[in-house]
């Protein structure tokens, strides 16, 4: 998500930091800042917007250069993009400057503790809590490293923290949990960063930090411990990528990198969703629970991939809340005179928060008196600002035009919304919601398992590189997965592909089936016996007509084996949550096929990442 850089060495830190932030602009961000530590203490500058704004600020109001500093580009999560919410954050006593990547789940209770002690806050961020805690610890006499270990033990969630102390001009410290951190080892200089792209101009020797570890860095070396202070060892390695590859984490495409980021992205979407009473919460809610209990219809409005996430959400929301749910294409919504009242809840889904068709739908819905909840990945964007409530996906920037982690995190966020509404309306008991949440929280590890077994899908793409048409079939939540699989092939492989409800085959689409036509089929878990058996029958229908059947099915399901030419095994999951797993092989297939065909997977022709015109 955020770009992080720390430097200590003989060079002027300001140029090193700003250059590193420029190399990380590809990550996407909405503010930037640096802090330098010299004999006169900490000097900092930070500005909302692009890096050029920070550079203009430094030119207009120069700060004294130093040999130690930290820099940050922020992708807003808690608190809108603004100068005050930009990093670094400096503790109230002026002792510590800190930058942070991730989400601190328990920041609210920690902030309340600090406020009760009279500590003033200048931002809306969760990150400032860590800065203030760290400042308090060093003021009490702890070394910066000991202070960071103590603070890190108290934090919950995902974080990379990098900090400097005004009283120490030669040391920076960093810690990590569930968020990336790498050390760059130079000759007489050292770096810490969120990825190697930040320092690859200076050194290709790196050290990968482990989970729950703290590193103390000086110009001459580094020391790694766990959060309790026990000595540990980082993992040294040599970076043999060029800068372009380094930005992509060694992958050939941002899209492929983002496919591999999905376990972490889904985990981040699920972070911080419980209050002190273990009740689900959304990010910003300006709709009372009493109003939500009067809702008699839900309408989900979205475009493209987000629309397919909405189709998955319909099944889950209706099942958990027993409220009728419609899914609308945003560009058609206001032109068909939809029936919207004050008891309608409109849910909009947009990765950028600026999608013009979706924004117009929001405004139309509000004109009709409906309440609007936005699911979005971009804090401070227009759609969340004009909605009554927001659920941020916290997926981090998505560079590839064809959405991958955006889709999975939108689906996960829709599940959270459905469970939240079930909690508010009393249609699910607390223990039922907790059980579903536990399964949701297990999904990132299962997504990773799918990615670990992707070689089969890569080989399949090579076998099917000459295909002219591919069909995708699914039932229930497998149907929107089929639509999304087909869309990915259209977007980046420029291949004719269609997704169909498997039960609709006999009503027309089966006429498309011919010898050796690749047909992907998403099979529901065996627990849905009748649904499962119907899909098995559909597989037999297309195979009998010469199709090549590529079957996505859960581990342990042997019933489909006689009818599948290719079996792609998925970890076991309940029916409603299976899309988080079944979508991933289809993304991998599309990306690999596009690559083999010589297409640009990140920038497909005729498409834009954010569609800001109707």
C-alpha positions as CSV (number, residue, x, y, z in Angstrom):
1,X,0.0,0.0,0.0
2,X,2.2,2.9,1.2
3,X,5.7,3.5,0.1
4,X,8.3,3.5,2.9
5,X,12.0,4.5,2.8
6,X,14.6,5.1,5.6
7,X,18.2,6.1,5.1
8,X,21.3,6.5,7.2
9,X,24.8,7.1,5.7
10,X,27.1,9.7,4.3
11,X,24.8,11.2,1.6
12,X,22.4,14.0,2.1
13,X,19.3,12.2,3.2
14,X,16.8,14.5,1.6
15,X,17.7,13.7,-2.0
16,X,18.0,10.0,-1.3
17,X,14.5,10.0,0.2
18,X,12.8,12.1,-2.4
19,X,14.4,10.0,-5.2
20,X,13.3,6.8,-3.5
21,X,9.7,8.1,-3.2
22,X,9.7,9.0,-6.9
23,X,10.7,5.4,-7.7
24,X,7.8,4.2,-5.7
25,X,5.2,6.4,-7.3
26,X,4.0,3.4,-9.3
27,X,2.4,2.1,-6.1
28,X,-0.2,4.9,-6.1
29,X,-0.5,7.4,-3.3
30,X,-2.3,10.6,-2.1
31,X,0.3,12.4,0.0
32,X,4.0,12.4,0.6
33,X,6.4,13.5,3.3
34,X,9.9,13.2,4.8
35,X,11.6,13.8,8.2
36,X,15.3,14.4,8.7
37,X,17.3,14.1,12.0
38,X,20.2,16.4,12.6
39,X,21.9,18.2,15.5
40,X,18.9,20.5,15.8
41,X,16.5,17.6,16.1
42,X,13.7,16.6,13.7
43,X,12.8,18.6,10.7
44,X,9.8,17.5,8.5
45,X,7.7,18.4,5.5
46,X,4.6,16.7,4.2
47,X,1.9,17.6,1.6
48,X,-1.2,16.1,0.3
49,X,-1.3,15.2,-3.4
50,X,1.6,14.2,-5.7
51,X,5.3,14.2,-4.9
52,X,5.7,17.4,-6.8
53,X,3.7,19.2,-4.1
54,X,6.2,18.0,-1.5
55,X,9.1,19.1,-3.7
56,X,7.5,22.6,-4.1
57,X,7.1,22.8,-0.3
58,X,10.7,21.9,0.2
59,X,11.8,24.5,-2.3
60,X,9.7,27.2,-0.8
61,X,10.5,26.3,2.8
62,X,13.8,24.4,2.9
63,X,14.7,22.2,5.8
64,X,18.2,21.6,6.9
65,X,19.6,18.4,5.3
66,X,21.0,15.6,7.4
67,X,22.4,12.1,7.0
68,X,19.5,10.3,8.6
69,X,15.9,10.4,7.5
70,X,12.6,8.7,6.6
71,X,10.2,9.2,3.8
72,X,6.6,8.1,3.0
73,X,4.0,8.1,0.3
74,X,0.6,7.4,1.8
75,X,-2.5,5.5,0.4
76,X,-5.2,6.8,2.7
77,X,-7.0,4.4,5.0
78,X,-7.9,6.1,8.3
79,X,-8.5,9.8,7.6
80,X,-8.9,11.5,4.3
81,X,-5.9,12.6,2.2
82,X,-4.6,15.9,3.8
83,X,-1.5,17.6,5.0
84,X,-2.3,16.7,8.6
85,X,-2.9,13.1,7.8
86,X,0.2,12.7,5.7
87,X,3.3,10.9,7.2
88,X,5.7,11.2,9.0
89,X,3.9,11.8,12.3
90,X,5.9,13.5,15.0
91,X,5.1,12.7,18.7
92,X,3.7,15.5,20.8
93,X,7.0,15.8,22.7
94,X,9.0,16.2,19.5
95,X,11.2,13.2,20.2
96,X,10.0,10.7,17.6
97,X,9.1,10.8,13.9
98,X,7.3,7.7,12.5
99,X,6.0,6.4,9.2
100,X,3.6,3.4,8.9
101,X,2.2,1.0,6.3
102,X,-0.8,-1.1,7.2
103,X,-3.8,-0.9,9.6
104,X,-3.6,-0.8,13.4
105,X,-6.8,-2.6,14.4
106,X,-6.9,-1.5,18.0
107,X,-5.9,2.1,17.5
108,X,-9.2,3.5,18.9
109,X,-8.7,2.0,22.4
110,X,-5.0,3.0,22.4
111,X,-5.8,6.5,21.3
112,X,-8.4,6.8,24.1
113,X,-5.8,5.8,26.6
114,X,-3.4,8.4,25.3
115,X,-6.0,11.1,25.2
116,X,-6.9,10.4,28.8
117,X,-3.3,11.0,29.7
118,X,-3.5,14.4,27.9
119,X,-1.6,13.5,24.7
120,X,-2.8,15.8,21.9
121,X,-3.4,14.5,18.4
122,X,-3.1,16.4,15.1
123,X,-4.4,13.8,12.6
124,X,-7.3,11.4,12.1
125,X,-4.9,8.5,11.4
126,X,-4.3,5.2,13.2
127,X,-0.6,5.7,12.5
128,X,-0.3,8.7,14.9
129,X,-1.2,6.5,17.8
130,X,2.0,4.5,17.2
131,X,4.1,7.7,17.0
132,X,2.6,9.1,20.3
133,X,3.1,5.8,22.1
134,X,6.7,5.6,20.9
135,X,7.3,9.2,22.0
136,X,6.0,8.4,25.4
137,X,8.3,5.4,25.8
138,X,11.5,7.2,24.8
139,X,10.6,10.1,27.1
140,X,10.5,7.6,29.9
141,X,14.0,6.6,29.2
142,X,13.7,3.6,26.8
143,X,16.0,3.4,23.8
144,X,14.3,3.8,20.5
145,X,14.7,0.1,19.7
146,X,13.3,-1.0,23.1
147,X,10.5,1.5,22.7
148,X,9.6,0.1,19.3
149,X,9.6,-3.4,20.6
150,X,7.3,-2.4,23.5
151,X,4.9,-0.5,21.2
152,X,4.9,-3.3,18.6
153,X,3.8,-5.9,21.2
154,X,0.7,-3.8,22.0
155,X,-0.4,-3.2,18.4
156,X,-2.9,-5.5,16.6
157,X,-3.3,-5.7,12.9
158,X,-0.8,-5.3,10.1
159,X,2.0,-2.8,10.2
160,X,5.5,-1.8,9.1
161,X,6.8,1.0,11.3
162,X,9.9,3.0,10.8
163,X,11.0,5.6,13.3
164,X,13.8,8.0,14.2
165,X,14.6,9.8,17.5
166,X,15.6,13.5,17.7
167,X,18.3,12.6,20.2
168,X,20.0,10.0,18.0
169,X,21.3,11.2,14.6
170,X,22.8,7.9,13.7
171,X,20.1,5.2,14.1
172,X,16.7,4.3,12.7
173,X,14.5,1.4,13.7
174,X,11.8,-0.5,12.0
175,X,9.4,-3.3,12.8
176,X,7.0,-5.5,10.9
177,X,3.9,-7.7,11.3
178,X,1.9,-8.9,8.2
179,X,3.4,-6.1,6.1
180,X,6.5,-6.0,4.0
181,X,9.9,-4.6,5.2
182,X,13.3,-5.1,3.6
183,X,16.7,-3.8,4.6
184,X,19.2,-2.5,1.9
185,X,22.9,-3.0,2.8
186,X,25.2,-0.5,1.1
187,X,28.9,0.4,1.5
188,X,28.9,2.6,4.6
189,X,25.1,3.3,4.2
190,X,21.9,1.5,5.0
191,X,18.3,1.6,3.9
192,X,15.0,0.2,5.0
193,X,12.0,0.2,2.7
194,X,8.7,-1.4,1.8
195,X,10.3,-2.9,-1.3
196,X,13.7,-3.0,-3.1
197,X,12.6,-0.5,-5.8
198,X,13.3,2.3,-3.2
199,X,17.0,1.6,-2.9
200,X,18.0,-0.4,-6.0
201,X,19.9,2.6,-7.4
202,X,22.3,2.4,-4.5
203,X,22.6,-1.3,-3.6
204,X,21.4,-4.7,-4.7
205,X,22.2,-6.4,-1.4
206,X,19.1,-6.8,0.7
207,X,17.8,-8.5,3.9
208,X,14.2,-9.8,4.1
209,X,12.7,-9.2,7.6
210,X,10.7,-12.0,9.2
211,X,7.4,-11.8,11.0
212,X,7.2,-9.9,14.3
213,X,10.8,-8.6,14.0
214,X,12.5,-5.3,14.8
215,X,15.7,-4.1,13.0
216,X,18.1,-1.4,14.4
217,X,20.0,0.2,11.6
218,X,23.1,2.4,11.6
219,X,25.4,3.4,8.7
220,X,27.7,0.5,9.6
221,X,25.2,-2.4,9.9
222,X,22.0,-3.7,11.4
223,X,20.8,-5.9,14.3
224,X,17.6,-7.9,14.1
225,X,15.5,-9.1,17.2
226,X,12.0,-10.3,17.8
227,X,9.5,-8.2,19.6
228,X,10.8,-9.5,23.0
229,X,14.4,-8.6,22.2
230,X,15.7,-12.0,21.3
231,X,18.4,-12.0,18.6
232,X,17.2,-13.4,15.2
233,X,18.5,-13.4,11.7
234,X,17.1,-11.7,8.6
235,X,17.3,-13.5,5.3
236,X,20.0,-11.9,3.1
237,X,19.6,-12.0,-0.7
238,X,21.0,-10.4,-3.9
239,X,18.6,-8.5,-6.1
240,X,19.2,-9.3,-9.7
241,X,16.2,-7.4,-11.2
242,X,16.4,-4.1,-13.0
243,X,14.4,-1.1,-11.7
244,X,11.4,-1.9,-13.8
245,X,11.2,-5.5,-12.6
246,X,11.9,-4.3,-9.0
247,X,8.8,-2.1,-9.1
248,X,6.8,-5.2,-10.1
249,X,8.4,-7.3,-7.3
250,X,10.2,-9.4,-9.9
251,X,7.0,-10.2,-11.8
252,X,6.7,-9.4,-15.5
253,X,3.4,-7.5,-15.1
254,X,1.8,-5.5,-12.3
255,X,-1.3,-7.6,-12.9
256,X,0.6,-10.8,-12.1
257,X,2.1,-9.1,-9.0
258,X,-1.4,-7.9,-7.9
259,X,-2.8,-11.5,-8.4
260,X,-0.1,-12.6,-5.9
261,X,-0.9,-9.8,-3.5
262,X,-4.5,-11.0,-3.1
263,X,-4.0,-13.1,0.1
264,X,-2.6,-10.0,1.8
265,X,-5.2,-7.7,0.2
266,X,-8.1,-9.8,1.4
267,X,-6.6,-10.1,4.9
268,X,-6.2,-6.3,5.0
269,X,-9.9,-5.8,3.9
270,X,-10.9,-8.0,6.9
271,X,-8.7,-6.2,9.4
272,X,-10.1,-3.9,12.1
273,X,-13.7,-4.8,11.6
274,X,-14.7,-5.4,15.3
275,X,-15.3,-3.0,18.1
276,X,-14.5,-3.6,21.8
277,X,-17.7,-5.6,22.1
278,X,-16.7,-7.9,19.1
279,X,-19.5,-6.3,17.0
280,X,-18.8,-5.7,13.3
281,X,-18.2,-2.1,12.3
282,X,-17.8,-0.3,9.0
283,X,-15.3,2.5,8.3
284,X,-17.6,5.5,8.3
285,X,-21.3,5.1,9.1
286,X,-23.8,8.0,9.0
287,X,-26.9,5.8,8.9
288,X,-28.4,4.8,12.3
289,X,-29.1,1.2,13.1
290,X,-32.7,2.1,13.5
291,X,-32.8,3.3,9.9
292,X,-31.1,0.2,8.6
293,X,-33.7,-1.9,10.3
294,X,-36.4,-0.2,8.3
295,X,-34.8,-1.0,4.9
296,X,-37.1,-3.2,2.7
297,X,-34.9,-3.4,-0.4
298,X,-31.3,-3.3,-1.3
299,X,-30.0,-2.2,-4.7
300,X,-26.3,-2.8,-5.6
301,X,-25.1,-0.5,-8.4
302,X,-21.7,-0.9,-10.1
303,X,-19.9,-1.3,-13.4
304,X,-17.7,-4.0,-15.0
305,X,-15.8,-6.2,-12.5
306,X,-17.4,-4.4,-9.6
307,X,-20.9,-5.4,-11.0
308,X,-19.9,-9.0,-10.8
309,X,-18.8,-8.5,-7.2
310,X,-22.3,-7.2,-6.7
311,X,-23.8,-10.3,-8.2
312,X,-21.9,-12.4,-5.7
313,X,-23.0,-10.1,-2.9
314,X,-26.7,-10.5,-3.8
315,X,-26.6,-14.2,-2.9
316,X,-24.8,-13.6,0.4
317,X,-26.8,-10.5,1.5
318,X,-30.2,-12.1,0.7
319,X,-29.2,-15.3,2.4
320,X,-28.0,-13.6,5.6
321,X,-30.5,-10.7,5.8
322,X,-33.6,-12.0,4.1
323,X,-34.0,-8.6,2.4
324,X,-34.6,-8.5,-1.4
325,X,-31.5,-7.5,-3.2
326,X,-31.2,-6.2,-6.8
327,X,-28.0,-5.7,-8.8
328,X,-27.9,-2.9,-11.4
329,X,-25.5,-1.8,-14.1
330,X,-24.7,1.7,-13.0
331,X,-24.9,3.2,-16.5
332,X,-28.5,2.0,-16.9
333,X,-29.7,2.7,-13.4
334,X,-31.1,6.2,-13.5
335,X,-32.3,5.9,-17.1
336,X,-34.9,3.2,-16.4
337,X,-36.7,5.2,-13.7
338,X,-35.9,2.7,-10.8
339,X,-38.3,2.3,-7.9
340,X,-36.4,3.9,-5.1
341,X,-37.8,5.1,-1.8
342,X,-36.6,6.2,1.6
343,X,-36.6,2.6,2.7
344,X,-34.2,1.5,-0.1
345,X,-30.5,1.0,0.7
346,X,-28.3,1.6,-2.4
347,X,-24.9,0.0,-2.2
348,X,-22.3,1.3,-4.7
349,X,-19.1,-0.5,-5.6
350,X,-16.2,1.4,-7.2
351,X,-12.4,0.7,-7.0
352,X,-11.5,4.4,-7.7
353,X,-14.4,6.1,-6.1
354,X,-14.6,8.3,-9.2
355,X,-16.5,6.1,-11.7
356,X,-18.8,8.5,-13.4
357,X,-21.7,6.2,-14.1
358,X,-21.7,5.0,-10.5
359,X,-21.4,8.5,-9.1
360,X,-24.4,9.6,-11.2
361,X,-26.3,6.6,-9.8
362,X,-25.4,7.7,-6.2
363,X,-26.7,11.2,-6.8
364,X,-29.9,9.9,-8.4
365,X,-30.5,7.5,-5.5
366,X,-30.0,10.3,-2.9
367,X,-32.4,12.5,-4.8
368,X,-35.0,9.8,-4.4
369,X,-34.4,9.7,-0.6
370,X,-32.4,6.4,-0.5
371,X,-29.5,5.8,1.9
372,X,-26.2,5.0,0.2
373,X,-23.3,2.8,1.3
374,X,-20.2,2.9,-0.8
375,X,-17.6,0.1,-1.1
376,X,-14.4,1.7,-2.3
377,X,-10.7,1.4,-2.3
378,X,-9.8,5.1,-2.4
379,X,-10.1,7.2,0.7
380,X,-11.4,10.7,0.2
381,X,-12.7,10.1,-3.4
382,X,-16.0,11.5,-4.6
383,X,-18.3,8.5,-4.2
384,X,-17.5,7.9,-0.5
385,X,-17.8,11.6,0.2
386,X,-21.3,11.8,-1.3
387,X,-22.5,8.5,0.4
388,X,-24.0,8.0,3.8
389,X,-21.6,5.3,4.8
390,X,-18.3,3.8,3.6
391,X,-16.6,0.4,3.7
392,X,-13.1,0.8,2.4
393,X,-11.5,-2.3,0.9
394,X,-7.9,-1.4,1.9
395,X,-6.5,-3.3,-1.1
396,X,-3.8,-0.8,-1.8
397,X,-3.1,0.7,-5.2
398,X,-4.0,-1.5,-8.3
399,X,-1.9,-0.6,-11.3
400,X,-3.0,-3.2,-13.8
401,X,-6.1,-1.9,-15.7
402,X,-7.8,-5.3,-15.4
403,X,-8.9,-5.6,-11.8
404,X,-7.8,-8.6,-9.8
405,X,-7.2,-7.9,-6.2
406,X,-9.8,-5.1,-6.6
407,X,-12.4,-7.7,-7.4
408,X,-11.5,-10.1,-4.6
409,X,-11.5,-7.4,-2.0
410,X,-14.8,-6.0,-3.2
411,X,-16.3,-9.4,-2.7
412,X,-14.8,-9.7,0.8
413,X,-16.2,-6.2,1.6
414,X,-19.6,-7.2,0.4
415,X,-19.5,-10.2,2.7
416,X,-18.7,-7.9,5.6
417,X,-21.6,-5.6,4.6
418,X,-24.0,-8.5,4.5
419,X,-22.9,-9.7,7.9
420,X,-23.1,-6.2,9.3
421,X,-26.7,-5.8,8.1
422,X,-27.5,-9.2,9.5
423,X,-26.1,-8.1,12.9
424,X,-28.0,-4.9,12.9
425,X,-31.3,-6.4,11.7
426,X,-31.0,-9.5,14.0
427,X,-31.3,-12.1,11.3
428,X,-28.1,-13.8,12.4
429,X,-27.0,-14.5,16.0
430,X,-23.6,-13.3,17.1
431,X,-22.1,-16.8,17.2
432,X,-23.3,-17.4,13.6
433,X,-21.7,-14.2,12.4
434,X,-18.5,-15.1,14.3
435,X,-18.4,-18.6,12.6
436,X,-18.7,-17.0,9.2
437,X,-16.0,-14.4,10.0
438,X,-13.6,-17.2,11.2
439,X,-14.0,-18.8,7.8
440,X,-13.6,-15.5,6.0
441,X,-10.4,-14.9,8.0
442,X,-9.1,-18.3,6.8
443,X,-9.5,-17.5,3.2
444,X,-6.2,-15.6,2.6
445,X,-4.3,-18.7,3.4
446,X,-6.5,-20.7,1.1
447,X,-6.0,-18.1,-1.7
448,X,-2.3,-18.5,-1.2
449,X,-2.7,-22.3,-1.5
450,X,-4.4,-21.8,-4.9
451,X,-1.5,-19.6,-6.0
452,X,1.1,-22.1,-4.9
453,X,-0.5,-24.6,-7.2
454,X,-0.8,-22.3,-10.3
455,X,1.7,-24.2,-12.5
456,X,-1.1,-26.4,-13.8
457,X,-3.0,-23.3,-14.9
458,X,0.1,-21.8,-16.6
459,X,0.6,-25.0,-18.5
460,X,-3.0,-25.1,-19.5
461,X,-2.7,-21.6,-20.9
462,X,0.2,-22.8,-23.1
463,X,-2.0,-25.7,-24.4
464,X,-4.9,-23.4,-25.2
465,X,-2.9,-20.5,-26.8
466,X,-4.5,-21.1,-30.2
467,X,-8.1,-21.1,-28.9
468,X,-10.5,-18.6,-30.5
469,X,-13.3,-18.9,-28.0
470,X,-13.6,-20.0,-24.4
471,X,-16.8,-20.5,-22.4
472,X,-17.3,-20.3,-18.7
473,X,-20.2,-22.0,-16.8
474,X,-21.4,-21.6,-13.2
475,X,-24.4,-21.8,-11.0
476,X,-25.3,-19.8,-7.9
477,X,-22.3,-17.7,-7.0
478,X,-20.3,-19.6,-9.6
479,X,-22.2,-17.7,-12.3
480,X,-20.7,-14.3,-11.5
481,X,-17.3,-16.1,-11.2
482,X,-17.8,-17.4,-14.8
483,X,-18.7,-13.9,-15.9
484,X,-15.5,-12.5,-14.3
485,X,-13.4,-15.2,-15.9
486,X,-14.7,-14.4,-19.3
487,X,-14.3,-10.7,-18.8
488,X,-10.6,-11.1,-17.9
489,X,-10.0,-12.9,-21.2
490,X,-11.8,-10.2,-23.2
491,X,-9.9,-7.4,-21.4
492,X,-6.3,-8.6,-21.7
493,X,-6.2,-11.5,-24.2
494,X,-8.7,-9.9,-26.7
495,X,-10.3,-13.3,-26.9
496,X,-14.0,-14.0,-27.4
497,X,-15.2,-15.4,-24.1
498,X,-18.6,-15.8,-22.6
499,X,-19.9,-16.6,-19.1
500,X,-23.3,-18.4,-18.8
501,X,-25.5,-19.8,-16.0
502,X,-24.9,-23.5,-16.5
503,X,-28.6,-24.2,-16.4
504,X,-29.1,-21.9,-19.4
505,X,-27.1,-24.1,-21.7
506,X,-30.1,-25.9,-23.0
507,X,-31.9,-22.7,-23.8
508,X,-29.5,-21.6,-26.5
509,X,-25.7,-21.4,-25.6
510,X,-25.2,-25.1,-26.1
511,X,-25.3,-24.4,-29.8
512,X,-21.9,-22.8,-29.4
513,X,-20.3,-26.0,-28.2
514,X,-18.1,-27.8,-30.7
515,X,-15.2,-30.2,-30.8
516,X,-12.4,-29.2,-28.4
517,X,-14.0,-26.0,-27.4
518,X,-12.5,-25.1,-23.9
519,X,-15.2,-24.8,-21.3
520,X,-14.4,-23.8,-17.7
521,X,-16.9,-25.0,-15.2
522,X,-17.1,-23.9,-11.6
523,X,-18.5,-26.7,-9.4
524,X,-20.1,-25.8,-6.1
525,X,-19.1,-27.6,-2.9
526,X,-20.6,-31.0,-2.4
527,X,-22.5,-29.7,0.6
528,X,-24.9,-28.2,-1.9
529,X,-26.0,-31.6,-3.1
530,X,-28.8,-30.7,-5.6
531,X,-26.9,-27.7,-7.0
532,X,-23.7,-29.8,-7.2
533,X,-25.4,-32.6,-9.1
534,X,-27.0,-30.2,-11.6
535,X,-23.6,-28.8,-12.4
536,X,-22.2,-32.3,-12.9
537,X,-25.0,-32.9,-15.4
538,X,-24.1,-29.7,-17.2
539,X,-20.5,-30.9,-17.5
540,X,-21.7,-34.1,-19.1
541,X,-23.9,-32.1,-21.5
542,X,-21.0,-30.1,-23.0
543,X,-18.5,-33.0,-22.9
544,X,-20.9,-35.2,-24.8
545,X,-20.8,-32.6,-27.6
546,X,-17.0,-32.6,-27.9
547,X,-16.1,-29.7,-25.5
548,X,-12.8,-29.8,-23.5
549,X,-14.0,-29.5,-19.9
550,X,-11.8,-27.7,-17.4
551,X,-13.4,-28.2,-14.0
552,X,-12.7,-26.1,-10.9
553,X,-13.8,-28.3,-8.0
554,X,-13.0,-28.5,-4.3
555,X,-10.5,-31.0,-2.9
556,X,-12.0,-34.3,-2.1
557,X,-14.8,-34.2,-4.7
558,X,-14.2,-37.2,-6.9
559,X,-17.7,-37.4,-8.5
560,X,-16.7,-35.1,-11.3
561,X,-13.5,-36.8,-12.3
562,X,-15.0,-39.1,-15.0
563,X,-16.3,-36.0,-16.8
564,X,-13.3,-33.6,-16.5
565,X,-10.5,-33.3,-19.1
566,X,-8.7,-31.0,-16.7
567,X,-9.3,-30.8,-12.9
568,X,-8.3,-27.7,-11.0
569,X,-8.5,-28.4,-7.3
570,X,-9.7,-25.7,-4.9
571,X,-9.4,-25.7,-1.1
572,X,-12.7,-26.5,0.6
573,X,-14.9,-23.6,1.4
574,X,-18.6,-22.9,2.0
575,X,-20.6,-22.2,-1.1
576,X,-21.0,-18.5,-0.6
577,X,-17.3,-17.9,0.0
578,X,-16.1,-20.1,-2.8
579,X,-15.7,-17.2,-5.3
580,X,-12.7,-15.9,-3.3
581,X,-10.9,-19.1,-4.4
582,X,-12.5,-20.0,-7.8
583,X,-11.8,-16.6,-9.3
584,X,-8.0,-16.9,-8.8
585,X,-7.1,-19.6,-11.4
586,X,-9.2,-17.7,-14.0
587,X,-7.1,-14.6,-13.3
588,X,-3.9,-16.5,-13.6
589,X,-5.1,-18.2,-16.9
590,X,-6.0,-14.9,-18.5
591,X,-2.8,-13.2,-17.5
592,X,-0.7,-16.0,-18.8
593,X,-2.6,-16.4,-22.0
594,X,-2.3,-12.7,-22.7
595,X,1.4,-12.9,-22.1
596,X,1.8,-15.9,-24.5
597,X,-0.1,-14.0,-27.1
598,X,2.2,-11.0,-26.8
599,X,-0.2,-8.6,-25.3
600,X,0.4,-5.9,-22.6
601,X,-1.5,-7.4,-19.6
602,X,-1.2,-4.1,-17.6
603,X,-2.4,-1.7,-20.3
604,X,-4.9,-3.4,-22.6
605,X,-6.0,-1.6,-25.6
606,X,-8.9,0.9,-25.4
607,X,-9.3,0.6,-21.6
608,X,-8.7,3.0,-18.8
609,X,-8.3,2.2,-15.1
610,X,-10.7,4.8,-13.9
611,X,-13.6,5.7,-16.2
612,X,-14.6,9.2,-15.3
613,X,-17.0,9.9,-18.2
614,X,-20.5,8.6,-18.7
